[in-house]
Amino acid sequence: MADKVEKVMHEYKEGTLRRGKKGPGKGAKVRSRKMAVAIALSEARKAGEKVTPSPAEKRLRGKKF
């Protein structure tokens, strides 16, 4: 987890972290630290690393079927 989060936060500090998908139609620069952390956790989840569950996952886990 720490590797992915460290990489994304480094991009944020350099000013190269952007929202949305990578490619020609890049999104706007990330200006908020909270958004940078959210992006880092999201990318870590996609990479299969063990991180805290997202709020949506918490809601689903609490429901009983």
CHARMM internal coordinates of N, CA and C (Angstrom, degrees):
IC EDIT
DIST 1 N 1 CA 1.4513
DIST 1 CA 1 C 1.5206
ANGL 1 N 1 CA 1 C 110.37
DIST 1 C 2 N 1.2881
ANGL 1 CA 1 C 2 N 117.07
DIHE 1 N 1 CA 1 C 2 N -42.99
DIST 2 N 2 CA 1.4534
ANGL 1 C 2 N 2 CA 120.44
DIHE 1 CA 1 C 2 N 2 CA -173.50
DIST 2 CA 2 C 1.5302
ANGL 2 N 2 CA 2 C 112.01
DIHE 1 C 2 N 2 CA 2 C -62.31
DIST 2 C 3 N 1.3309
ANGL 2 CA 2 C 3 N 117.30
DIHE 2 N 2 CA 2 C 3 N -34.03
DIST 3 N 3 CA 1.4635
ANGL 2 C 3 N 3 CA 119.60
DIHE 2 CA 2 C 3 N 3 CA -178.15
DIST 3 CA 3 C 1.5225
ANGL 3 N 3 CA 3 C 111.62
DIHE 2 C 3 N 3 CA 3 C -63.48
DIST 3 C 4 N 1.3247
ANGL 3 CA 3 C 4 N 116.57
DIHE 3 N 3 CA 3 C 4 N -48.77
DIST 4 N 4 CA 1.4658
ANGL 3 C 4 N 4 CA 121.06
DIHE 3 CA 3 C 4 N 4 CA -177.76
DIST 4 CA 4 C 1.5327
ANGL 4 N 4 CA 4 C 110.56
DIHE 3 C 4 N 4 CA 4 C -65.61
DIST 4 C 5 N 1.3331
ANGL 4 CA 4 C 5 N 116.00
DIHE 4 N 4 CA 4 C 5 N -44.38
DIST 5 N 5 CA 1.4701
ANGL 4 C 5 N 5 CA 120.25
DIHE 4 CA 4 C 5 N 5 CA -179.32
DIST 5 CA 5 C 1.5220
ANGL 5 N 5 CA 5 C 109.52
DIHE 4 C 5 N 5 CA 5 C -64.42
DIST 5 C 6 N 1.3242
ANGL 5 CA 5 C 6 N 117.13
DIHE 5 N 5 CA 5 C 6 N -42.11
DIST 6 N 6 CA 1.4622
ANGL 5 C 6 N 6 CA 121.06
DIHE 5 CA 5 C 6 N 6 CA 179.85
DIST 6 CA 6 C 1.5269
ANGL 6 N 6 CA 6 C 110.71
DIHE 5 C 6 N 6 CA 6 C -61.62
DIST 6 C 7 N 1.3298
ANGL 6 CA 6 C 7 N 117.01
DIHE 6 N 6 CA 6 C 7 N -42.23
DIST 7 N 7 CA 1.4644
ANGL 6 C 7 N 7 CA 121.67
DIHE 6 CA 6 C 7 N 7 CA -179.40
DIST 7 CA 7 C 1.5324
ANGL 7 N 7 CA 7 C 111.28
DIHE 6 C 7 N 7 CA 7 C -63.28
DIST 7 C 8 N 1.3349
ANGL 7 CA 7 C 8 N 115.78
DIHE 7 N 7 CA 7 C 8 N -45.97
DIST 8 N 8 CA 1.4716
ANGL 7 C 8 N 8 CA 120.09
DIHE 7 CA 7 C 8 N 8 CA -178.09
DIST 8 CA 8 C 1.5236
ANGL 8 N 8 CA 8 C 110.78
DIHE 7 C 8 N 8 CA 8 C -67.36
DIST 8 C 9 N 1.3343
ANGL 8 CA 8 C 9 N 117.67
DIHE 8 N 8 CA 8 C 9 N -41.47
DIST 9 N 9 CA 1.4612
ANGL 8 C 9 N 9 CA 119.81
DIHE 8 CA 8 C 9 N 9 CA -179.84
DIST 9 CA 9 C 1.5357
ANGL 9 N 9 CA 9 C 110.46
DIHE 8 C 9 N 9 CA 9 C -66.85
DIST 9 C 10 N 1.3232
ANGL 9 CA 9 C 10 N 116.97
DIHE 9 N 9 CA 9 C 10 N -31.84
DIST 10 N 10 CA 1.4677
ANGL 9 C 10 N 10 CA 120.35
DIHE 9 CA 9 C 10 N 10 CA 176.23
DIST 10 CA 10 C 1.5272
ANGL 10 N 10 CA 10 C 109.63
DIHE 9 C 10 N 10 CA 10 C -65.28
DIST 10 C 11 N 1.3440
ANGL 10 CA 10 C 11 N 116.31
DIHE 10 N 10 CA 10 C 11 N -42.77
DIST 11 N 11 CA 1.4682
ANGL 10 C 11 N 11 CA 120.31
DIHE 10 CA 10 C 11 N 11 CA 176.71
DIST 11 CA 11 C 1.5245
ANGL 11 N 11 CA 11 C 110.33
DIHE 10 C 11 N 11 CA 11 C -60.50
DIST 11 C 12 N 1.3286
ANGL 11 CA 11 C 12 N 116.45
DIHE 11 N 11 CA 11 C 12 N -41.01
DIST 12 N 12 CA 1.4711
ANGL 11 C 12 N 12 CA 121.02
DIHE 11 CA 11 C 12 N 12 CA -179.92
DIST 12 CA 12 C 1.5299
ANGL 12 N 12 CA 12 C 110.09
DIHE 11 C 12 N 12 CA 12 C -61.60
DIST 12 C 13 N 1.3260
ANGL 12 CA 12 C 13 N 115.65
DIHE 12 N 12 CA 12 C 13 N -46.44
DIST 13 N 13 CA 1.4658
ANGL 12 C 13 N 13 CA 119.69
DIHE 12 CA 12 C 13 N 13 CA -177.98
DIST 13 CA 13 C 1.5217
ANGL 13 N 13 CA 13 C 111.78
DIHE 12 C 13 N 13 CA 13 C -65.54
DIST 13 C 14 N 1.3395
ANGL 13 CA 13 C 14 N 117.04
DIHE 13 N 13 CA 13 C 14 N -33.36
DIST 14 N 14 CA 1.4666
ANGL 13 C 14 N 14 CA 120.73
DIHE 13 CA 13 C 14 N 14 CA 177.81
DIST 14 CA 14 C 1.5264
ANGL 14 N 14 CA 14 C 112.10
DIHE 13 C 14 N 14 CA 14 C -75.99
DIST 14 C 15 N 1.3453
ANGL 14 CA 14 C 15 N 116.38
DIHE 14 N 14 CA 14 C 15 N -19.32
DIST 15 N 15 CA 1.4573
ANGL 14 C 15 N 15 CA 120.33
DIHE 14 CA 14 C 15 N 15 CA -178.55
DIST 15 CA 15 C 1.5151
ANGL 15 N 15 CA 15 C 113.41
DIHE 14 C 15 N 15 CA 15 C 89.20
DIST 15 C 16 N 1.3459
ANGL 15 CA 15 C 16 N 117.42
DIHE 15 N 15 CA 15 C 16 N 17.19
DIST 16 N 16 CA 1.4631
ANGL 15 C 16 N 16 CA 120.49
DIHE 15 CA 15 C 16 N 16 CA -178.34
DIST 16 CA 16 C 1.5299
ANGL 16 N 16 CA 16 C 112.70
DIHE 15 C 16 N 16 CA 16 C -105.60
DIST 16 C 17 N 1.3310
ANGL 16 CA 16 C 17 N 117.94
DIHE 16 N 16 CA 16 C 17 N -2.14
DIST 17 N 17 CA 1.4601
ANGL 16 C 17 N 17 CA 120.75
DIHE 16 CA 16 C 17 N 17 CA 179.94
DIST 17 CA 17 C 1.5197
ANGL 17 N 17 CA 17 C 109.41
DIHE 16 C 17 N 17 CA 17 C -77.05
DIST 17 C 18 N 1.3453
ANGL 17 CA 17 C 18 N 115.54
DIHE 17 N 17 CA 17 C 18 N 130.68
DIST 18 N 18 CA 1.4611
ANGL 17 C 18 N 18 CA 120.37
DIHE 17 CA 17 C 18 N 18 CA -178.67
DIST 18 CA 18 C 1.5155
ANGL 18 N 18 CA 18 C 110.39
DIHE 17 C 18 N 18 CA 18 C -127.92
DIST 18 C 19 N 1.3333
ANGL 18 CA 18 C 19 N 114.79
DIHE 18 N 18 CA 18 C 19 N 154.64
DIST 19 N 19 CA 1.4556
ANGL 18 C 19 N 19 CA 120.44
DIHE 18 CA 18 C 19 N 19 CA 178.34
DIST 19 CA 19 C 1.5184
ANGL 19 N 19 CA 19 C 109.57
DIHE 18 C 19 N 19 CA 19 C -83.21
DIST 19 C 20 N 1.3249
ANGL 19 CA 19 C 20 N 116.64
DIHE 19 N 19 CA 19 C 20 N 157.33
DIST 20 N 20 CA 1.4507
ANGL 19 C 20 N 20 CA 121.32
DIHE 19 CA 19 C 20 N 20 CA 175.04
DIST 20 CA 20 C 1.5132
ANGL 20 N 20 CA 20 C 112.82
DIHE 19 C 20 N 20 CA 20 C 83.28
DIST 20 C 21 N 1.3257
ANGL 20 CA 20 C 21 N 115.11
DIHE 20 N 20 CA 20 C 21 N -167.87
DIST 21 N 21 CA 1.4563
ANGL 20 C 21 N 21 CA 120.77
DIHE 20 CA 20 C 21 N 21 CA -176.64
DIST 21 CA 21 C 1.5159
ANGL 21 N 21 CA 21 C 111.18
DIHE 20 C 21 N 21 CA 21 C -78.73
DIST 21 C 22 N 1.3153
ANGL 21 CA 21 C 22 N 114.77
DIHE 21 N 21 CA 21 C 22 N 154.08
DIST 22 N 22 CA 1.4617
ANGL 21 C 22 N 22 CA 120.60
DIHE 21 CA 21 C 22 N 22 CA 176.63
DIST 22 CA 22 C 1.5294
ANGL 22 N 22 CA 22 C 108.12
DIHE 21 C 22 N 22 CA 22 C -75.77
DIST 22 C 23 N 1.3038
ANGL 22 CA 22 C 23 N 116.66
DIHE 22 N 22 CA 22 C 23 N 151.09
DIST 23 N 23 CA 1.4477
ANGL 22 C 23 N 23 CA 119.74
DIHE 22 CA 22 C 23 N 23 CA 176.80
DIST 23 CA 23 C 1.5076
ANGL 23 N 23 CA 23 C 112.16
DIHE 22 C 23 N 23 CA 23 C 135.44
DIST 23 C 24 N 1.3317
ANGL 23 CA 23 C 24 N 115.85
DIHE 23 N 23 CA 23 C 24 N -166.30
DIST 24 N 24 CA 1.4638
ANGL 23 C 24 N 24 CA 119.94
DIHE 23 CA 23 C 24 N 24 CA -174.10
DIST 24 CA 24 C 1.5251
ANGL 24 N 24 CA 24 C 113.68
DIHE 23 C 24 N 24 CA 24 C -64.81
DIST 24 C 25 N 1.3109
ANGL 24 CA 24 C 25 N 119.01
DIHE 24 N 24 CA 24 C 25 N -37.09
DIST 25 N 25 CA 1.4637
ANGL 24 C 25 N 25 CA 121.25
DIHE 24 CA 24 C 25 N 25 CA -179.95
DIST 25 CA 25 C 1.5103
ANGL 25 N 25 CA 25 C 110.74
DIHE 24 C 25 N 25 CA 25 C -93.95
DIST 25 C 26 N 1.3368
ANGL 25 CA 25 C 26 N 116.60
DIHE 25 N 25 CA 25 C 26 N 59.96
DIST 26 N 26 CA 1.4672
ANGL 25 C 26 N 26 CA 121.13
DIHE 25 CA 25 C 26 N 26 CA -175.17
DIST 26 CA 26 C 1.5134
ANGL 26 N 26 CA 26 C 111.16
DIHE 25 C 26 N 26 CA 26 C -63.82
DIST 26 C 27 N 1.3231
ANGL 26 CA 26 C 27 N 114.83
DIHE 26 N 26 CA 26 C 27 N 151.48
DIST 27 N 27 CA 1.4561
ANGL 26 C 27 N 27 CA 120.40
DIHE 26 CA 26 C 27 N 27 CA 176.39
DIST 27 CA 27 C 1.5225
ANGL 27 N 27 CA 27 C 110.74
DIHE 26 C 27 N 27 CA 27 C -79.80
DIST 27 C 28 N 1.3250
ANGL 27 CA 27 C 28 N 114.24
DIHE 27 N 27 CA 27 C 28 N -176.39
DIST 28 N 28 CA 1.4618
ANGL 27 C 28 N 28 CA 120.32
DIHE 27 CA 27 C 28 N 28 CA -178.99
DIST 28 CA 28 C 1.5259
ANGL 28 N 28 CA 28 C 110.44
DIHE 27 C 28 N 28 CA 28 C -73.98
DIST 28 C 29 N 1.3253
ANGL 28 CA 28 C 29 N 116.17
DIHE 28 N 28 CA 28 C 29 N 160.07
DIST 29 N 29 CA 1.4570
ANGL 28 C 29 N 29 CA 121.17
DIHE 28 CA 28 C 29 N 29 CA 177.39
DIST 29 CA 29 C 1.5241
ANGL 29 N 29 CA 29 C 109.46
DIHE 28 C 29 N 29 CA 29 C -66.21
DIST 29 C 30 N 1.3081
ANGL 29 CA 29 C 30 N 115.53
DIHE 29 N 29 CA 29 C 30 N 145.61
DIST 30 N 30 CA 1.4627
ANGL 29 C 30 N 30 CA 120.98
DIHE 29 CA 29 C 30 N 30 CA 176.45
DIST 30 CA 30 C 1.5221
ANGL 30 N 30 CA 30 C 107.48
DIHE 29 C 30 N 30 CA 30 C -82.04
DIST 30 C 31 N 1.3284
ANGL 30 CA 30 C 31 N 116.71
DIHE 30 N 30 CA 30 C 31 N 124.49
DIST 31 N 31 CA 1.4565
ANGL 30 C 31 N 31 CA 121.00
DIHE 30 CA 30 C 31 N 31 CA -178.24
DIST 31 CA 31 C 1.5220
ANGL 31 N 31 CA 31 C 111.97
DIHE 30 C 31 N 31 CA 31 C -108.31
DIST 31 C 32 N 1.3161
ANGL 31 CA 31 C 32 N 117.43
DIHE 31 N 31 CA 31 C 32 N -17.81
DIST 32 N 32 CA 1.4537
ANGL 31 C 32 N 32 CA 120.24
DIHE 31 CA 31 C 32 N 32 CA -176.31
DIST 32 CA 32 C 1.5217
ANGL 32 N 32 CA 32 C 111.26
DIHE 31 C 32 N 32 CA 32 C -102.18
DIST 32 C 33 N 1.3282
ANGL 32 CA 32 C 33 N 115.84
DIHE 32 N 32 CA 32 C 33 N 138.90
DIST 33 N 33 CA 1.4662
ANGL 32 C 33 N 33 CA 121.27
DIHE 32 CA 32 C 33 N 33 CA 179.38
DIST 33 CA 33 C 1.5221
ANGL 33 N 33 CA 33 C 110.41
DIHE 32 C 33 N 33 CA 33 C -65.93
DIST 33 C 34 N 1.3308
ANGL 33 CA 33 C 34 N 117.03
DIHE 33 N 33 CA 33 C 34 N -36.68
DIST 34 N 34 CA 1.4651
ANGL 33 C 34 N 34 CA 121.03
DIHE 33 CA 33 C 34 N 34 CA 179.81
DIST 34 CA 34 C 1.5281
ANGL 34 N 34 CA 34 C 111.16
DIHE 33 C 34 N 34 CA 34 C -62.23
DIST 34 C 35 N 1.3254
ANGL 34 CA 34 C 35 N 116.86
DIHE 34 N 34 CA 34 C 35 N -41.09
DIST 35 N 35 CA 1.4537
ANGL 34 C 35 N 35 CA 119.90
DIHE 34 CA 34 C 35 N 35 CA 179.31
DIST 35 CA 35 C 1.5282
ANGL 35 N 35 CA 35 C 110.36
DIHE 34 C 35 N 35 CA 35 C -67.60
DIST 35 C 36 N 1.3217
ANGL 35 CA 35 C 36 N 116.90
DIHE 35 N 35 CA 35 C 36 N -36.38
DIST 36 N 36 CA 1.4676
ANGL 35 C 36 N 36 CA 120.27
DIHE 35 CA 35 C 36 N 36 CA 178.34
DIST 36 CA 36 C 1.5263
ANGL 36 N 36 CA 36 C 110.24
DIHE 35 C 36 N 36 CA 36 C -63.01
DIST 36 C 37 N 1.3314
ANGL 36 CA 36 C 37 N 117.21
DIHE 36 N 36 CA 36 C 37 N -41.28
DIST 37 N 37 CA 1.4687
ANGL 36 C 37 N 37 CA 120.67
DIHE 36 CA 36 C 37 N 37 CA 178.43
DIST 37 CA 37 C 1.5213
ANGL 37 N 37 CA 37 C 110.20
DIHE 36 C 37 N 37 CA 37 C -65.23
DIST 37 C 38 N 1.3388
ANGL 37 CA 37 C 38 N 116.99
DIHE 37 N 37 CA 37 C 38 N -41.43
DIST 38 N 38 CA 1.4641
ANGL 37 C 38 N 38 CA 120.90
DIHE 37 CA 37 C 38 N 38 CA 179.15
DIST 38 CA 38 C 1.5300
ANGL 38 N 38 CA 38 C 110.89
DIHE 37 C 38 N 38 CA 38 C -61.68
DIST 38 C 39 N 1.3139
ANGL 38 CA 38 C 39 N 117.08
DIHE 38 N 38 CA 38 C 39 N -42.31
DIST 39 N 39 CA 1.4594
ANGL 38 C 39 N 39 CA 121.13
DIHE 38 CA 38 C 39 N 39 CA 178.41
DIST 39 CA 39 C 1.5302
ANGL 39 N 39 CA 39 C 110.32
DIHE 38 C 39 N 39 CA 39 C -64.60
DIST 39 C 40 N 1.3234
ANGL 39 CA 39 C 40 N 116.54
DIHE 39 N 39 CA 39 C 40 N -41.83
DIST 40 N 40 CA 1.4674
ANGL 39 C 40 N 40 CA 120.94
DIHE 39 CA 39 C 40 N 40 CA -179.99
DIST 40 CA 40 C 1.5194
ANGL 40 N 40 CA 40 C 111.01
DIHE 39 C 40 N 40 CA 40 C -61.36
DIST 40 C 41 N 1.3337
ANGL 40 CA 40 C 41 N 117.49
DIHE 40 N 40 CA 40 C 41 N -45.35
DIST 41 N 41 CA 1.4613
ANGL 40 C 41 N 41 CA 120.89
DIHE 40 CA 40 C 41 N 41 CA -179.83
DIST 41 CA 41 C 1.5231
ANGL 41 N 41 CA 41 C 111.01
DIHE 40 C 41 N 41 CA 41 C -66.64
DIST 41 C 42 N 1.3206
ANGL 41 CA 41 C 42 N 116.16
DIHE 41 N 41 CA 41 C 42 N -39.04
DIST 42 N 42 CA 1.4573
ANGL 41 C 42 N 42 CA 120.39
DIHE 41 CA 41 C 42 N 42 CA 179.23
DIST 42 CA 42 C 1.5270
ANGL 42 N 42 CA 42 C 110.93
DIHE 41 C 42 N 42 CA 42 C -63.02
DIST 42 C 43 N 1.3289
ANGL 42 CA 42 C 43 N 116.53
DIHE 42 N 42 CA 42 C 43 N -45.04
DIST 43 N 43 CA 1.4720
ANGL 42 C 43 N 43 CA 120.18
DIHE 42 CA 42 C 43 N 43 CA 179.16
DIST 43 CA 43 C 1.5270
ANGL 43 N 43 CA 43 C 110.97
DIHE 42 C 43 N 43 CA 43 C -65.46
DIST 43 C 44 N 1.3255
ANGL 43 CA 43 C 44 N 116.82
DIHE 43 N 43 CA 43 C 44 N -36.38
DIST 44 N 44 CA 1.4669
ANGL 43 C 44 N 44 CA 120.27
DIHE 43 CA 43 C 44 N 44 CA 178.55
DIST 44 CA 44 C 1.5290
ANGL 44 N 44 CA 44 C 110.20
DIHE 43 C 44 N 44 CA 44 C -65.52
DIST 44 C 45 N 1.3297
ANGL 44 CA 44 C 45 N 116.98
DIHE 44 N 44 CA 44 C 45 N -40.16
DIST 45 N 45 CA 1.4728
ANGL 44 C 45 N 45 CA 120.55
DIHE 44 CA 44 C 45 N 45 CA 177.17
DIST 45 CA 45 C 1.5238
ANGL 45 N 45 CA 45 C 111.00
DIHE 44 C 45 N 45 CA 45 C -62.31
DIST 45 C 46 N 1.3238
ANGL 45 CA 45 C 46 N 116.41
DIHE 45 N 45 CA 45 C 46 N -44.01
DIST 46 N 46 CA 1.4668
ANGL 45 C 46 N 46 CA 120.43
DIHE 45 CA 45 C 46 N 46 CA 179.74
DIST 46 CA 46 C 1.5264
ANGL 46 N 46 CA 46 C 111.54
DIHE 45 C 46 N 46 CA 46 C -63.50
DIST 46 C 47 N 1.3324
ANGL 46 CA 46 C 47 N 116.33
DIHE 46 N 46 CA 46 C 47 N -32.00
DIST 47 N 47 CA 1.4614
ANGL 46 C 47 N 47 CA 120.79
DIHE 46 CA 46 C 47 N 47 CA 179.39
DIST 47 CA 47 C 1.5269
ANGL 47 N 47 CA 47 C 111.47
DIHE 46 C 47 N 47 CA 47 C -79.14
DIST 47 C 48 N 1.3324
ANGL 47 CA 47 C 48 N 117.14
DIHE 47 N 47 CA 47 C 48 N -4.36
DIST 48 N 48 CA 1.4549
ANGL 47 C 48 N 48 CA 120.74
DIHE 47 CA 47 C 48 N 48 CA 177.49
DIST 48 CA 48 C 1.5157
ANGL 48 N 48 CA 48 C 114.24
DIHE 47 C 48 N 48 CA 48 C 85.97
DIST 48 C 49 N 1.3187
ANGL 48 CA 48 C 49 N 116.83
DIHE 48 N 48 CA 48 C 49 N 12.04
DIST 49 N 49 CA 1.4572
ANGL 48 C 49 N 49 CA 119.88
DIHE 48 CA 48 C 49 N 49 CA 179.03
DIST 49 CA 49 C 1.5269
ANGL 49 N 49 CA 49 C 109.80
DIHE 48 C 49 N 49 CA 49 C -79.40
DIST 49 C 50 N 1.3105
ANGL 49 CA 49 C 50 N 115.47
DIHE 49 N 49 CA 49 C 50 N 156.80
DIST 50 N 50 CA 1.4616
ANGL 49 C 50 N 50 CA 120.69
DIHE 49 CA 49 C 50 N 50 CA -176.71
DIST 50 CA 50 C 1.5340
ANGL 50 N 50 CA 50 C 108.99
DIHE 49 C 50 N 50 CA 50 C -86.40
DIST 50 C 51 N 1.3191
ANGL 50 CA 50 C 51 N 116.30
DIHE 50 N 50 CA 50 C 51 N 111.96
DIST 51 N 51 CA 1.4646
ANGL 50 C 51 N 51 CA 122.19
DIHE 50 CA 50 C 51 N 51 CA 178.35
DIST 51 CA 51 C 1.5251
ANGL 51 N 51 CA 51 C 108.30
DIHE 50 C 51 N 51 CA 51 C -135.79
DIST 51 C 52 N 1.3191
ANGL 51 CA 51 C 52 N 115.39
DIHE 51 N 51 CA 51 C 52 N 171.01
DIST 52 N 52 CA 1.4545
ANGL 51 C 52 N 52 CA 118.78
DIHE 51 CA 51 C 52 N 52 CA 179.18
DIST 52 CA 52 C 1.5276
ANGL 52 N 52 CA 52 C 109.90
DIHE 51 C 52 N 52 CA 52 C -62.28
DIST 52 C 53 N 1.3288
ANGL 52 CA 52 C 53 N 118.22
DIHE 52 N 52 CA 52 C 53 N 146.05
DIST 53 N 53 CA 1.4610
ANGL 52 C 53 N 53 CA 120.04
DIHE 52 CA 52 C 53 N 53 CA -178.92
DIST 53 CA 53 C 1.5270
ANGL 53 N 53 CA 53 C 112.03
DIHE 52 C 53 N 53 CA 53 C -68.84
DIST 53 C 54 N 1.3183
ANGL 53 CA 53 C 54 N 115.48
DIHE 53 N 53 CA 53 C 54 N 150.94
DIST 54 N 54 CA 1.4526
ANGL 53 C 54 N 54 CA 120.56
DIHE 53 CA 53 C 54 N 54 CA 177.88
DIST 54 CA 54 C 1.5259
ANGL 54 N 54 CA 54 C 109.20
DIHE 53 C 54 N 54 CA 54 C -72.86
DIST 54 C 55 N 1.3332
ANGL 54 CA 54 C 55 N 118.92
DIHE 54 N 54 CA 54 C 55 N 162.02
DIST 55 N 55 CA 1.4639
ANGL 54 C 55 N 55 CA 120.96
DIHE 54 CA 54 C 55 N 55 CA 178.50
DIST 55 CA 55 C 1.5276
ANGL 55 N 55 CA 55 C 112.73
DIHE 54 C 55 N 55 CA 55 C -56.70
DIST 55 C 56 N 1.3379
ANGL 55 CA 55 C 56 N 117.67
DIHE 55 N 55 CA 55 C 56 N -36.02
DIST 56 N 56 CA 1.4650
ANGL 55 C 56 N 56 CA 120.90
DIHE 55 CA 55 C 56 N 56 CA 179.03
DIST 56 CA 56 C 1.5282
ANGL 56 N 56 CA 56 C 110.36
DIHE 55 C 56 N 56 CA 56 C -65.48
DIST 56 C 57 N 1.3315
ANGL 56 CA 56 C 57 N 116.52
DIHE 56 N 56 CA 56 C 57 N -40.45
DIST 57 N 57 CA 1.4691
ANGL 56 C 57 N 57 CA 120.11
DIHE 56 CA 56 C 57 N 57 CA 178.24
DIST 57 CA 57 C 1.5243
ANGL 57 N 57 CA 57 C 111.01
DIHE 56 C 57 N 57 CA 57 C -65.69
DIST 57 C 58 N 1.3335
ANGL 57 CA 57 C 58 N 116.67
DIHE 57 N 57 CA 57 C 58 N -37.03
DIST 58 N 58 CA 1.4632
ANGL 57 C 58 N 58 CA 120.65
DIHE 57 CA 57 C 58 N 58 CA 178.99
DIST 58 CA 58 C 1.5266
ANGL 58 N 58 CA 58 C 110.57
DIHE 57 C 58 N 58 CA 58 C -63.81
DIST 58 C 59 N 1.3351
ANGL 58 CA 58 C 59 N 115.71
DIHE 58 N 58 CA 58 C 59 N -41.95
DIST 59 N 59 CA 1.4754
ANGL 58 C 59 N 59 CA 119.78
DIHE 58 CA 58 C 59 N 59 CA 179.97
DIST 59 CA 59 C 1.5182
ANGL 59 N 59 CA 59 C 110.53
DIHE 58 C 59 N 59 CA 59 C -63.54
DIST 59 C 60 N 1.3320
ANGL 59 CA 59 C 60 N 116.86
DIHE 59 N 59 CA 59 C 60 N -43.59
DIST 60 N 60 CA 1.4710
ANGL 59 C 60 N 60 CA 120.81
DIHE 59 CA 59 C 60 N 60 CA -179.28
DIST 60 CA 60 C 1.5205
ANGL 60 N 60 CA 60 C 111.34
DIHE 59 C 60 N 60 CA 60 C -65.70
DIST 60 C 61 N 1.3142
ANGL 60 CA 60 C 61 N 116.03
DIHE 60 N 60 CA 60 C 61 N -38.11
DIST 61 N 61 CA 1.4634
ANGL 60 C 61 N 61 CA 119.62
DIHE 60 CA 60 C 61 N 61 CA -177.80
DIST 61 CA 61 C 1.5317
ANGL 61 N 61 CA 61 C 111.28
DIHE 60 C 61 N 61 CA 61 C -67.82
DIST 61 C 62 N 1.3312
ANGL 61 CA 61 C 62 N 116.84
DIHE 61 N 61 CA 61 C 62 N -30.65
DIST 62 N 62 CA 1.4652
ANGL 61 C 62 N 62 CA 120.44
DIHE 61 CA 61 C 62 N 62 CA -177.60
DIST 62 CA 62 C 1.5106
ANGL 62 N 62 CA 62 C 113.69
DIHE 61 C 62 N 62 CA 62 C -75.19
DIST 62 C 63 N 1.3397
ANGL 62 CA 62 C 63 N 118.04
DIHE 62 N 62 CA 62 C 63 N -21.07
DIST 63 N 63 CA 1.4750
ANGL 62 C 63 N 63 CA 120.83
DIHE 62 CA 62 C 63 N 63 CA -177.68
DIST 63 CA 63 C 1.5177
ANGL 63 N 63 CA 63 C 110.82
DIHE 62 C 63 N 63 CA 63 C -77.94
DIST 63 C 64 N 1.3171
ANGL 63 CA 63 C 64 N 115.93
DIHE 63 N 63 CA 63 C 64 N 141.89
DIST 64 N 64 CA 1.4725
ANGL 63 C 64 N 64 CA 120.78
DIHE 63 CA 63 C 64 N 64 CA 177.51
DIST 64 CA 64 C 1.5102
ANGL 64 N 64 CA 64 C 108.76
DIHE 63 C 64 N 64 CA 64 C -108.16
DIST 64 C 65 N 1.3032
ANGL 64 CA 64 C 65 N 115.87
DIHE 64 N 64 CA 64 C 65 N 132.26
DIST 65 N 65 CA 1.4630
ANGL 64 C 65 N 65 CA 120.30
DIHE 64 CA 64 C 65 N 65 CA -179.35
DIST 65 CA 65 C 1.4880
ANGL 65 N 65 CA 65 C 111.47
DIHE 64 C 65 N 65 CA 65 C -106.84
END
COOR INIT
IC SEED 1 N 1 CA 1 C
IC BUILD
